[in-house]
Amino acid sequence: MLRVGLSGGIGSGKSTVAGRLAEHGAIVIDADRLAREVVEPGSQGLREIEEAFGSEVLDESGALNRAALAAKVFSDDQARAALNGITHPKIGARTAELIAAAPEDAIVVHDVPLLVEGGLAPMYHLVVIVHAEVEQRVERLKGRGLDEQDARSRMAKQADDGQRRRVADVWLDNSGTPDRVLAEVDALWADRLVPYEANVRLRRYASGAPKLVPYDPTWPEQAARIAKRIEAAGGQRRVEHIGSTSVPGLSAKDVLDFQLGVASLDEADEIAEALTQAGFPLIGPGEDSVKYGDPEGWKKRLHAGADPKRRVNLHVRVEDGPAWDWAIRFRDWLRADDGARREYEAVKLELSERHAADVDGFAYGDAKEPWMSAAVERMAAFYKDGQTS
């Protein structure tokens, strides 16, 4: 099963995207619809709301008077928190029921207006954000019957575009005509969501032969987003962005490398299934080239990302062991030493051409080892001289 989080500001057109995904076969869980369901007449949720806010929040038929309730909670943080305390657990429980009932090969799209504000992004395999320009959103909301002041007030209480971009694996611009965004959704479904779901279900990692490309300034933001996903699956253990994509200015293959710290390899085995279900299937035991210290400290568990459009390598290592230490010190050395970085880049460029047909990157990685092993003494001298820490 693939879990997709769908969000965007009010008036951005999430319903258009959700509807198209449903046409393709996605199971769409609408958080707003569930929010209405858990306070229907006769529900426990409605009874609790009446107890908390009084009978004046009900209409003549005994149903929830949403305008009356909104008047009580809109500008009162304490009242809004009380309302959320009633509804959110019930919405969460119902969401879990629907996800549990979905088929094993389902693509479940969770339409959540406040995904960003609720810090929910790491819980999904992929987050899709629908965007539209502010003035266009205002006009859309006015067309739904909201006055302009109310529309802008509601928008101001939501996350801004910068916050949304930080969690977005996919950014869909819905500022134009509907056919344009629908075409993007069609491509997203065919090229990413369907193969991603299959990879997760079959415990298969994305493969291919990525080419060396110039440094991408968005790599750190991408890495921060994926690191949070790994942290969530790995029980909030420490995650470090390592490898060439973690070094500003360095050309690299477009593969994000991470290491996840564990107390032992037995612990690594205990969390392997959680990482696999989160979209980082286990490749198997591995061992890094021993550069110093106890050879046992260079053993690891290797996982890789299942997303066909975002290659990831995940090295699960004993935290503060020699392999863990090497990865951080090597990264920080290249960040600090311009000459070493340029030299390493030249080596990478030459080897990438030589091993252009290396699908999994193993031959390319092995070919780099002599240079990296020779760097041990240079690194030691660099750190000893106090040029970095």
N, C-alpha and C positions, 0 to 999 in steps of 0.2 A: 504494500500500500504506500502511495505517495501522498504526503500531507503538504498542501500548498496554502499559505496564508495570503489572502487577498485584502488589500486595504487601499485607502486614498481619502483625501479630504472630502467633506460633504459637498455634493454637487460635481464631483470629478467624473462620475459615470461608471462607478463600480458595477452597478446592476447590468449595464450593457456588456461588460466583460464577463461577469458571472453567467449571464444568460447564454453567451456564446460558448463558454466552457461546458455548460450543461448540455447544449446541443451536441457537443462532441462526445458526451458520455460521462463527464465529471459528475461526481456527487457533490452538490453545493449545499453547504450548511450555512444558513444566513443567521448571523448573530442577532440582527434586529428582529427577525421573525421569531426567534426563540425568546427574545426579551418580551415580546407580546404574548407568546404562548404561556410563559410561566406566571403571568398575571391575569389570565383569563378568568371570567366569572366562575366562582366555585373553587378556584385554585388556592393552595396554601399560600402562595406568594401574595395574592390579592388580600387574603385575610391578614397577613403580617403587615402589609402596607397600610391597611385601614387601622390596625392597632397602633402603628407608629405615627401616622399623619392625620388620623381622624376621618370620620365618615364624609367630610366635605370633599374628599378627593375621589368620591364615587359619584356617578351620575344617577339619574332617577331610576334606571333599570338595574342598578347595582354593579355596573361595569366601571372600570377605571376611567376617571375623567383626567385625561393626560394633561390638558391645559391647566387644570387646578393643581395637579401634582407638580408640574413644571414650575408654576408660580412659587411653590414652597421651596423647591430645591435648587432652582437655577442659579441663584446668587448666594446660596447658603452652603458653604463647604461641609459643615457638620451634617446638615440634612441630606445632602447628596451622598455623603459617605454612608449614612444610615440606609438610604435607599439601595446603594450598591451592595451593602452587606446582606440585604434581603435577596436581591435579584441575581447577583453574580454567581454565587454558589449553585443556584438552581439552573442557571444557563450553562455553567460549566458541566454539571452532572448530565444534563440533557445532551450537550455536545458530545460528551464521552460515550453516551449510549448510542448515538447515531454513528460515530466513528467505529465503535465496536461491531455494529451491525453491518458495516460496509464489507463488500467482498474483498478477498485477499489481493486481487489485482486492481482495486479501485484507485482512482485519482480523486482524492477528497479535497475540495476547495472550501476553505473556511473563510467566509466573507465577514471580516471583523472591522468595523469602523475605527475602533480605538486600539488597533493592533500595536501601533508604535507607542502610544501613551501607556499601554498596559505592559510594555516590555515583553511581548509574546513572541517576537521574531525568532529567537533561537529554538522554539519548539517545532518549527516547520522544516521540511526538507528544502523549501524554496519560498521566498516571499515576493509577491507581485504587487507593485504599487501602481495605481492608476492616477495620472496627473492631468490637471487642466489649469489654465491660467485663472488667476483670482477673479478678474472681471467677468470671465465667461462663466465661472461657477456662480457668481452672484446673479447673473442673468438667468441661469437655469433655476436657481432657488426661487427667484421672484416668479418665474413661470409656474412654480409649484404652489404659489400662494403665500410665500414668506415675504414680509416687507424687507427692504434693503438693510435697515439697521439690524434687524433680527438675524438676517443671513450673515452679515459681517461679524456680528457678535458670536455666533456659533462657530464660524470659521476661526476666529481668534482664540477660541478655547481648545482648538485641536493642535496637533503637531504641525510644525512648519515644513517647508519643502526640504530644508537641510536635514532635519531629523528623519524624514521619510527616506531620503536618498541613502542615508547611512545604513538602513536595514534592507534596502531594495536589491534583490538579486536580479529582478526584471523591472524596468521602468517603462510603463506604457503611457505615451502621451495621447490623451484624448481631447486635445484642444481643437482638433480639426473635425472633419466630417466623420460620421460613424463608420463608414466603409474602411477608412484608413486604420483605425484601431482594431476593427474586426479582422482585417487581414493580418495584423501583427499577432492577434490571438490565435488565428489559424496556424501560423508558422510556429508560434510558441508551443502549441499542442503537439504538432507533428514532429518538430525537430528537437524538442527538449523534454516535455512532460511525459510523452509516451515512452521514449527510450529510458528516461530516468526511472520511471516506475518499474519497468522491466528489470533494470539493473538492480534496484533495491530488492525486488522480489526474488531475483535469481542470485542475489549476493555476488554481484558482478561489478567490478570497477570499470570506469571509463578508460578506454585505451586509445592508442594512436601514437603518432610520432610528432609531437609539437616541435616547432622550429624555434631557434634562437631569435628573439625579437628585442628591439630597443626597450629600455626600462619604461614601464608603464606607471605613471604617477598615481593611478587608481589602485595599484596593488595593495598598498597599506590599508586602504579603506575596505577593500574586498577581504583582506586577511583578517581584519578586526571583526568583520561580520561572521566569517566562517569560524574564527576562534571561539566566539560565543556559542556557536552551535556545538562545537566539539566539547567545550566546557560543560554545557548542559547535559550532553550525552555521557560525558566522562565523570559525572558526579562532582563538578566544579573543581576538578584538579587543575593544576597549573598548565597553561598552554603557551608556547612560544612560537612566533613566526620566525622561521629560520630559512636557510638556503639563499639562493641568489636573488629571489624576488624580494627578500627582506633588506637588500643593500641598495640604497638610493643611487641611481645613476648607472647601475650595472645591468648590461644586457643579460637576458635570461630566457630560458624556455618558459612559456606561459603556464607554469605549474606552481601552485602555492605549496610550500613545504611547512609542516608544523611538527613540533614534538610535544607530546603529552606526558607529563611526569607522573610516575607511579612509585610506590615504595618497593615493589618487587615485581618480577615478571609473573608471579602467580596472581598478583593484583591486576596486571595487564590482561591476563586470561579471563578474570572475573568480569571485566567491563567490555570484553570483546563483542559480546552479543549486542549490548546497548549501542556501541559505536556502529556496528553493522546495520542495525535497525534505523539509525539516524542518517544513514547514507554513506557510511565509511566502512565498507566491507573489509574483513580480514583477508590479507593475502597469505600471511603465515609467519612463522618465526623467521627472524633475520639476524644478521650479525654485521656490524660495521667493521671496516678495516681498522685493526688495532693500531693505535698511534702511540699510546703510553698507558701505564697503569695495568690493572688486572684485566686480562682478556675477557673474563666473565662480565665485566662492566660494559662491554661493547655489544652484548646481545640485546635484542629488542623484539617487539612485535610490530609488523608492518601492515598498515591499513592504507586504503586509497579511496578517493572520492568516486561516487557513482554518477554524479552529475555530468552528462556528456558535454556540457558547455563550460564547465569550470573544473579543470583538472586539479586534484589535490593529492599530495602524499602526506601520510600521517605516521610518524615514527613514535611508537610508545616506548619510552625509555625510563630506566630508573633515574629518578630526579637526583641531580647533583653527582651522578656517576660520571665516569670519564667520557662516555659518548655524549651525554647531556651537556657536560661542561665544554667539550670540544665544539659542539655545534654553536653554542652561544659565543664562545671566544673567537671562533673563526668568523662568524658574522660581524662581531663588533670590531675585529681587526680590519676587515675589509671596509667597514664603514669609516674607520678612522685613518687608514693609510691609502692615500690616493694612488701611490705607485703600485702597491700590491693589488689594488682593485683593477688598475689598467692591465697589469700583467696577467691576472687571472682571466680577465675578459678576453684577452688575446688568445689564451689557451683554450677557452671555451669556444671561441669562434672557429678556431682551427679544427678542434675535435668534433664540433657539430657538423661541419662539412664532411669530415671523414666518416662519421657514423650517421649520415642523413637517413638511412633506412632502418635505424634502430627503433623498432616500434615501442618497446617498453622502457627504453633509456638505460638498460643495464650495461650494455657495452660502452656507451658514452660515459656512464658513471665510473665504470672500472678504469677507463682510459684517463680519467682525471686524477685518480688516486696517487700516482707518483708525484705530481705537483703538490697535491694537498699534504701528502706525507712529508715532503721536503719542506713544507711551510711550518712544520712544528717548531723547529729551532728558531726560525725568523719570528714567529709569533711569540715564543718565549722571550726572546730578546726585546721585542717591542713592548711586551707587558712589563718586563723587568726594568726597562728604562722609564717606565711611568708615563708612556705616551698615551695610554688608554687605560681604562679600568673596567 
